């Protein structure tokens, strides 16, 4: 951003973890990473939209909605069933209703993370549920 390399945390969505330091990636983590990487690398423009609350977290990551060539990265990941709406912190939640609607459609279609009952629980992703 502005010629500087910045780390960005996508507001209100969570994907399965790659577990770089802990072993194998969680199911669907590689697919989410691959889709995100492809969209960002192929993009002509990447825009960040900040919400009403803090613009950075305690890890110095920017907290933003990301648009790739005018398309919401959040919506793409949710549409594909590769992300879930989580970590909603007011007032950084202006798009919460829209994102939840998209998630509900992916859930109804049982796409990817939603194909496995209990893969995502209140405390996070449970990879063992995919093996059942």
Helices and strands as residue ranges (DSSP letters): E 8-10, E 13-14, H 29-42, E 46-49, E 62-68, E 71-72, H 73-79, E 84-85, H 96-109, G 112-115, E 120-121, E 124-125, G 127-129
